[in-house]
Amino acid sequence: MSSLMATQQRQLFGVICLSVALLNGCSLCDNLQAVPANRVPEEFLGRGKEQMQDISLSRLRQDQVDAYRLASGDVLGVYIENVLGTPDSSPPVHFPTEGNQAPALGFPIPVREDGTVDLPYVDSIPVNDLTVVEATDLIREVYAKNQILESEQAKVIVTLMRRREIQVTVIREESGGAEGVSKRGTGTTVELPAYENDVMHALNLTGGLPGTDALNEVFIIRGTFEDGYERDQMIAAIKNCKAECECPPAIPDGPTITRIPLRFYSEKIPQFKEEDIILKEGDIVYIPARDQERYYTGGLLTGGEQLLPRDYDLDVVEAVALAGGTFASGGTGIGGISQGGGFGGGGSGRDVGKSPSDLIVLRRLECGGQIPIRVDLNEALQNPSQRILVQPGDTLILRYTLAEELYNAAISVIGFNFLLDQVQNGSSF
């Protein structure tokens, strides 16, 4: 009689445990209206990054010139016999300390803002856009016309002592943008020699191409303070004019900003010109971070946020794996019961039973709102149409299906009854 009562008690306890498990399971199986992944329209699935191509790096630098052309900021080395120097003395020699420039002869003569040079006994001589050879001939000709030189064979030496430099600012919102700087984000002022004042040389001097935690594009910001103020006003006006149920308007780059994408789709080849990547005095080269390219995890996944890969795709199966999820793990549970471990097989949690397979992807829409997408992870392991790509702003919520909850609850109850029976019978395990 006592044995029968004990059996009934165990059965009653098992029913109670199963009911509690079902109640908990039903809380996870609420009536969330989600669209199956294979029925979601193409425009909501996003486009793969692996279809993009890299820009030709030669488009980031200016073409080489046949000869150096003089302009304001250059410093010439000039020696004019009996004018700047005498036959009894050798011309001064200047050895550059930086770069690959050859030694220069003569006295330093700067090219002024108006493109002229001032030399003794003659008016200002225009040398703007001349080569060094052309400037030498012109200076000799001017002195000969003014009868200052005894003959056209008088010694006149003109060399390039120092090339003009263009100062630009490079701002990089990434880690490791400069050597010896550990914080994220760097700002560097660089001076680029003439004919090297382009995007490629500016990047090369400040850490190379953008790192993977930055956008794969470069912005060149030009213009005055007033231009910047007018742009701020324009963006504020665009944001304030958005009406309800309307898509947010696109923010144009404007005439003072040049955007250079480093990767692009084949039908959207960047249309910037060589003159756009040639930097001018005061230009700002800006590489923004990509903090908004993140996805979020919850439910049975470890809660948190993850940065999406920049140059390759990440599908939902890979994202769940990165967040610590499991796929098709566990067996029938019989092995764990026979070993006396009950559910979990020795405390491993979900080693016994069914893994969760109901993945809900909450996807933000461009015009506001969201669309919930349901992915069956078990089917996704075999059916590529279920393995949709994760997009920036997605939230991935992993849950059990009702059938998985029932199965796991049943395994738990059976395991508990088996364990209780062993304890009451005095068995060791």
C-alpha positions as CSV (number, residue, x, y, z in Angstrom):
1,M,0.0,0.0,0.0
2,S,2.8,2.4,0.9
3,S,4.5,1.5,-2.4
4,L,1.4,2.4,-4.3
5,M,1.0,5.7,-2.5
6,A,4.7,6.5,-3.2
7,T,4.1,5.8,-6.9
8,Q,1.1,8.0,-7.0
9,Q,2.9,10.8,-5.2
10,R,5.7,10.6,-7.8
11,Q,3.2,10.7,-10.6
12,L,1.4,13.7,-9.1
13,F,4.7,15.5,-8.6
14,G,5.6,14.8,-12.2
15,V,2.4,16.2,-13.4
16,I,2.9,19.3,-11.4
17,C,6.5,19.7,-12.7
18,L,5.2,19.2,-16.3
19,S,2.5,21.8,-15.8
20,V,4.9,24.3,-14.5
21,A,7.2,23.6,-17.4
22,L,4.4,24.1,-19.9
23,L,3.4,27.3,-18.3
24,N,6.9,28.6,-18.6
25,G,7.1,27.3,-22.1
26,C,3.9,29.1,-23.1
27,S,5.4,32.4,-22.0
28,L,8.0,31.9,-24.7
29,C,5.5,30.9,-27.3
30,D,3.4,34.0,-27.3
31,N,1.6,35.0,-30.4
32,L,4.2,37.1,-32.1
33,Q,3.3,37.8,-35.7
34,A,6.6,37.2,-37.7
35,V,7.1,36.7,-41.4
36,P,9.0,33.5,-42.3
37,A,12.4,34.2,-43.7
38,N,11.6,32.6,-47.1
39,R,8.6,35.0,-47.6
40,V,10.3,38.3,-46.8
41,P,10.5,40.6,-49.9
42,E,14.0,41.1,-51.3
43,E,14.1,44.8,-50.4
44,F,14.0,43.9,-46.7
45,L,16.8,41.3,-46.8
46,G,19.7,43.6,-47.7
47,R,22.4,43.2,-50.2
48,G,25.6,41.1,-49.7
49,K,28.8,43.0,-49.1
50,E,30.7,40.2,-50.9
51,Q,29.3,41.5,-54.2
52,M,31.2,44.8,-53.8
53,Q,34.6,45.5,-55.4
54,D,37.6,47.5,-54.2
55,I,38.4,50.8,-55.8
56,S,41.7,51.1,-57.8
57,L,44.2,52.6,-55.4
58,S,45.7,54.6,-58.3
59,R,42.5,56.7,-58.3
60,L,43.6,58.0,-54.8
61,R,46.8,59.7,-56.1
62,Q,47.5,62.3,-58.7
63,D,49.3,61.4,-61.9
64,Q,53.0,62.1,-62.1
65,V,54.1,65.2,-64.0
66,D,56.9,65.4,-66.6
67,A,58.5,68.4,-64.9
68,Y,58.1,70.3,-61.6
69,R,56.2,73.6,-62.1
70,L,57.1,76.5,-59.8
71,A,54.5,78.3,-57.7
72,S,54.1,80.4,-54.5
73,G,55.8,78.7,-51.6
74,D,58.8,77.3,-53.5
75,V,62.3,78.3,-52.5
76,L,64.8,78.6,-55.3
77,G,68.6,78.4,-55.0
78,V,69.9,81.2,-57.3
79,Y,73.5,82.0,-58.2
80,I,74.2,84.9,-60.7
81,E,77.8,85.6,-61.3
82,N,78.8,89.1,-60.1
83,V,75.2,89.7,-58.8
84,L,74.6,86.9,-56.3
85,G,78.1,85.6,-55.8
86,T,81.5,86.2,-57.4
87,P,83.7,84.2,-59.6
88,D,86.2,83.8,-56.7
89,S,83.7,82.1,-54.5
90,S,81.8,78.8,-55.0
91,P,78.0,78.9,-54.9
92,P,76.6,77.8,-51.5
93,V,75.4,74.2,-51.4
94,H,72.2,73.2,-49.6
95,F,71.7,69.5,-48.6
96,P,68.1,68.6,-47.9
97,T,67.5,66.8,-44.6
98,E,64.2,65.1,-45.7
99,G,62.8,63.5,-48.7
100,N,64.5,62.5,-51.9
101,Q,65.3,66.0,-53.2
102,A,68.7,66.6,-54.8
103,P,71.2,69.1,-53.3
104,A,70.6,72.7,-54.3
105,L,73.1,75.4,-55.3
106,G,72.8,79.1,-54.8
107,F,71.3,81.7,-52.4
108,P,67.7,81.1,-51.1
109,I,65.1,83.1,-53.1
110,P,61.4,82.4,-52.2
111,V,58.7,82.5,-54.8
112,R,56.2,85.2,-53.6
113,E,52.4,84.9,-53.3
114,D,52.0,86.5,-56.7
115,G,54.3,84.0,-58.3
116,T,57.4,86.3,-58.8
117,V,60.9,86.3,-57.4
118,D,62.8,89.4,-56.3
119,L,66.4,89.6,-57.5
120,P,68.9,92.5,-57.3
121,Y,68.9,95.4,-59.8
122,V,65.8,94.2,-61.7
123,D,62.0,94.3,-61.4
124,S,60.2,91.3,-60.0
125,I,60.4,88.3,-62.4
126,P,57.3,86.1,-62.8
127,V,58.2,82.4,-62.6
128,N,54.8,80.9,-61.8
129,D,54.1,77.7,-63.7
130,L,57.6,77.6,-65.1
131,T,60.0,74.7,-64.8
132,V,63.4,75.3,-63.2
133,V,65.0,75.3,-66.7
134,E,62.5,77.8,-68.0
135,A,63.1,80.0,-65.0
136,T,66.8,79.9,-65.5
137,D,66.5,81.1,-69.1
138,L,64.1,83.8,-68.1
139,I,66.4,85.2,-65.4
140,R,69.4,85.2,-67.7
141,E,67.3,86.9,-70.4
142,V,66.1,89.7,-68.0
143,Y,69.6,90.4,-66.8
144,A,71.0,90.5,-70.3
145,K,68.2,92.9,-71.5
146,N,69.1,95.2,-68.6
147,Q,72.7,95.0,-69.6
148,I,73.7,93.8,-66.1
149,L,75.4,90.7,-67.3
150,E,78.3,91.1,-69.6
151,S,77.1,88.4,-71.9
152,E,74.5,85.8,-72.3
153,Q,77.1,83.2,-71.4
154,A,77.4,84.6,-67.9
155,K,76.9,81.9,-65.3
156,V,73.3,81.8,-64.0
157,I,72.4,78.8,-61.8
158,V,68.8,78.2,-60.6
159,T,67.9,75.1,-58.6
160,L,65.0,74.0,-56.5
161,M,66.1,74.4,-52.8
162,R,62.7,73.6,-51.1
163,R,59.5,72.5,-52.6
164,R,56.2,74.1,-51.5
165,E,54.1,72.2,-49.0
166,I,50.4,72.0,-48.6
167,Q,49.1,71.7,-45.0
168,V,46.0,69.5,-44.4
169,T,44.4,67.9,-41.4
170,V,43.6,64.2,-41.2
171,I,41.0,63.1,-38.7
172,R,40.5,59.3,-38.2
173,E,37.8,57.9,-35.9
174,E,39.4,54.5,-35.6
175,S,41.8,52.6,-33.3
176,G,45.5,52.6,-34.1
177,G,45.3,55.5,-36.6
178,A,48.8,56.7,-35.5
179,E,51.9,55.1,-34.1
180,G,52.1,55.4,-30.3
181,V,48.5,56.5,-29.9
182,S,46.4,53.9,-28.1
183,K,43.1,55.9,-27.8
184,R,40.5,55.6,-30.4
185,G,40.4,58.5,-32.9
186,T,43.4,60.6,-33.9
187,G,43.9,64.0,-35.5
188,T,47.1,64.8,-37.4
189,T,48.3,67.9,-39.3
190,V,50.5,66.8,-42.2
191,E,52.5,68.9,-44.7
192,L,52.5,67.3,-48.2
193,P,55.0,68.4,-50.8
194,A,53.7,69.6,-54.1
195,Y,52.6,66.8,-56.4
196,E,52.2,64.5,-53.4
197,N,49.3,66.5,-52.0
198,D,46.7,63.8,-52.6
199,V,44.5,61.4,-50.6
200,M,46.8,58.5,-50.9
201,H,49.9,60.3,-49.5
202,A,47.7,61.8,-46.7
203,L,46.5,58.3,-45.7
204,N,49.9,56.8,-46.0
205,L,51.4,59.3,-43.6
206,T,48.7,58.8,-41.0
207,G,48.2,55.0,-40.8
208,G,47.2,53.7,-44.2
209,L,43.7,52.8,-45.4
210,P,40.8,52.9,-42.9
211,G,40.8,50.2,-40.3
212,T,37.9,47.7,-39.9
213,D,36.3,49.7,-37.2
214,A,35.9,52.7,-39.5
215,L,33.8,53.2,-42.6
216,N,35.4,52.1,-45.8
217,E,35.2,55.6,-47.3
218,V,37.0,58.9,-47.1
219,F,35.6,62.4,-46.9
220,I,37.4,65.5,-48.1
221,I,35.9,68.6,-46.4
222,R,36.6,72.0,-47.9
223,G,35.2,75.4,-47.7
224,T,35.1,78.3,-45.2
225,F,33.6,78.7,-41.7
226,E,30.5,80.2,-43.4
227,D,30.1,77.2,-45.7
228,G,30.1,75.0,-42.6
229,Y,27.5,77.1,-40.9
230,E,25.2,77.1,-44.0
231,R,25.5,73.3,-44.2
232,D,24.5,72.9,-40.5
233,Q,21.5,75.1,-41.2
234,M,20.6,73.0,-44.3
235,I,20.8,69.7,-42.3
236,A,18.7,71.1,-39.5
237,A,16.1,72.3,-41.9
238,I,15.9,68.9,-43.6
239,K,15.5,67.0,-40.3
240,N,12.9,69.4,-39.0
241,C,10.7,69.2,-42.1
242,K,10.1,65.4,-41.9
243,A,6.4,64.6,-41.5
244,E,4.9,61.6,-39.9
245,C,4.8,58.4,-41.9
246,E,7.4,59.7,-44.3
247,C,10.9,58.4,-44.9
248,P,13.7,60.5,-43.4
249,P,15.1,62.6,-46.3
250,A,18.6,61.9,-47.5
251,I,21.3,64.3,-46.4
252,P,23.3,65.5,-49.4
253,D,27.1,65.8,-49.2
254,G,27.0,69.3,-50.6
255,P,29.5,71.2,-52.8
256,T,32.2,71.5,-50.1
257,I,32.4,67.7,-49.4
258,T,33.8,65.0,-51.6
259,R,32.9,61.4,-50.7
260,I,35.4,58.7,-51.8
261,P,34.0,55.1,-51.3
262,L,36.8,52.5,-51.2
263,R,34.3,49.7,-52.0
264,F,31.3,49.9,-54.3
265,Y,28.8,47.9,-56.2
266,S,29.5,47.4,-59.9
267,E,26.6,49.6,-61.0
268,K,27.7,52.5,-58.8
269,I,31.2,53.2,-59.9
270,P,32.4,56.4,-58.0
271,Q,32.5,59.4,-60.4
272,F,35.0,61.7,-58.6
273,K,37.8,63.2,-60.7
274,E,41.5,63.5,-60.3
275,E,41.1,67.1,-59.2
276,D,38.8,66.0,-56.4
277,I,41.5,64.0,-54.7
278,I,44.2,66.7,-55.0
279,L,44.3,68.3,-51.6
280,K,44.6,72.1,-51.1
281,E,45.7,74.2,-48.2
282,G,43.4,73.8,-45.2
283,D,41.5,70.7,-46.5
284,I,40.2,68.2,-43.9
285,V,40.5,64.4,-44.7
286,Y,37.9,62.7,-42.5
287,I,37.5,58.9,-41.9
288,P,34.4,58.3,-39.7
289,A,33.8,55.4,-37.4
290,R,31.0,52.9,-38.1
291,D,29.6,52.6,-34.6
292,Q,26.0,52.3,-36.0
293,E,26.8,49.1,-37.9
294,R,25.9,46.8,-34.9
295,Y,23.4,44.1,-34.2
296,Y,21.9,43.0,-30.8
297,T,21.2,39.7,-29.2
298,G,18.7,38.6,-26.6
299,G,16.3,35.8,-25.5
300,L,18.3,32.6,-24.9
301,L,21.4,34.2,-26.5
302,T,23.8,36.1,-24.4
303,G,22.5,39.7,-24.4
304,G,24.7,42.3,-25.9
305,E,25.7,44.1,-29.0
306,Q,28.2,43.1,-31.7
307,L,29.9,45.0,-34.5
308,L,29.1,43.7,-37.9
309,P,32.0,42.7,-40.2
310,R,32.8,45.6,-42.6
311,D,34.0,43.8,-45.7
312,Y,32.1,40.4,-45.6
313,D,28.7,39.1,-44.8
314,L,27.4,37.6,-41.6
315,D,24.2,35.4,-41.7
316,V,21.9,34.6,-38.8
317,V,23.4,31.2,-38.2
318,E,26.9,32.6,-37.9
319,A,25.6,35.5,-35.7
320,V,23.9,33.0,-33.3
321,A,27.1,30.9,-33.1
322,L,29.1,34.1,-32.3
323,A,26.6,34.8,-29.5
324,G,27.1,31.4,-27.9
325,G,24.0,29.7,-29.4
326,T,23.9,25.9,-30.1
327,F,22.5,24.0,-33.1
328,A,20.8,20.6,-33.1
329,S,22.6,19.7,-29.9
330,G,21.6,17.0,-27.5
331,G,20.0,13.7,-28.2
332,T,17.0,11.8,-27.0
333,G,17.9,12.3,-23.4
334,I,17.8,8.6,-22.6
335,G,21.6,8.4,-22.1
336,G,21.5,11.1,-19.5
337,I,18.6,9.4,-17.6
338,S,20.3,6.0,-17.6
339,Q,23.3,7.6,-16.0
340,G,21.2,9.0,-13.2
341,G,22.0,12.6,-14.1
342,G,18.5,13.6,-15.0
343,F,18.2,16.6,-17.3
344,G,21.5,18.1,-18.2
345,G,23.6,15.0,-17.9
346,G,25.7,16.1,-15.0
347,G,25.0,19.8,-14.9
348,S,25.8,20.7,-18.5
349,G,22.5,22.6,-18.8
350,R,21.3,21.9,-22.4
351,D,23.5,18.9,-23.3
352,V,20.4,16.8,-23.1
353,G,17.2,17.7,-25.0
354,K,16.4,20.0,-27.9
355,S,18.3,23.2,-28.7
356,P,16.2,26.3,-29.3
357,S,15.5,26.9,-33.0
358,D,13.0,29.7,-33.1
359,L,14.9,32.8,-34.0
360,I,13.1,36.2,-34.3
361,V,15.0,38.9,-36.2
362,L,13.6,42.4,-35.5
363,R,14.6,44.4,-38.5
364,R,14.4,48.2,-38.6
365,L,12.9,49.8,-41.6
366,E,14.3,52.9,-43.3
367,C,11.1,54.8,-42.9
368,G,10.6,53.8,-39.3
369,G,9.0,50.8,-37.7
370,Q,10.3,47.3,-37.9
371,I,9.5,43.9,-39.4
372,P,9.8,40.7,-37.4
373,I,11.3,37.8,-39.4
374,R,11.1,34.2,-38.2
375,V,14.0,31.9,-38.9
376,D,13.9,28.1,-38.2
377,L,17.5,27.4,-37.3
378,N,17.1,23.7,-37.8
379,E,16.0,24.3,-41.4
380,A,18.6,27.1,-41.9
381,L,21.3,24.5,-41.5
382,Q,20.2,22.9,-44.7
383,N,18.2,25.6,-46.5
384,P,20.2,28.7,-47.6
385,S,16.9,30.7,-48.0
386,Q,16.6,30.7,-44.3
387,R,20.1,32.0,-43.7
388,I,19.3,35.7,-44.2
389,L,22.1,38.3,-43.7
390,V,22.3,40.3,-40.5
391,Q,21.8,44.0,-41.1
392,P,22.8,47.0,-39.0
393,G,20.3,47.6,-36.2
394,D,18.9,44.0,-36.2
395,T,17.9,42.4,-32.9
396,L,18.2,38.6,-32.7
397,I,16.0,36.9,-30.2
398,L,16.4,33.1,-29.8
399,R,13.5,31.1,-28.3
400,Y,12.2,27.5,-27.9
401,T,9.3,26.3,-30.0
402,L,6.4,24.8,-28.1
403,A,7.4,21.3,-29.3
404,E,11.0,21.8,-28.0
405,E,9.7,23.0,-24.6
406,L,7.4,20.0,-24.3
407,Y,10.2,17.6,-25.2
408,N,12.7,19.1,-22.8
409,A,10.0,19.3,-20.0
410,A,9.2,15.7,-20.5
411,I,12.8,14.7,-20.4
412,S,13.2,16.7,-17.2
413,V,10.2,15.0,-15.5
414,I,11.3,11.5,-16.6
415,G,14.8,12.2,-15.4
416,F,13.6,13.5,-12.0
417,N,11.3,10.5,-11.4
418,F,14.1,8.2,-12.3
419,L,16.4,9.9,-9.9
420,L,13.8,10.0,-7.1
421,D,13.1,6.3,-7.6
422,Q,16.8,5.6,-7.2
423,V,17.0,7.6,-4.0
424,Q,14.0,5.9,-2.4
425,N,15.3,2.5,-3.3
426,G,18.7,3.3,-1.8
427,S,20.6,3.0,-5.2
428,S,24.0,4.6,-5.6
429,F,25.0,6.4,-8.7
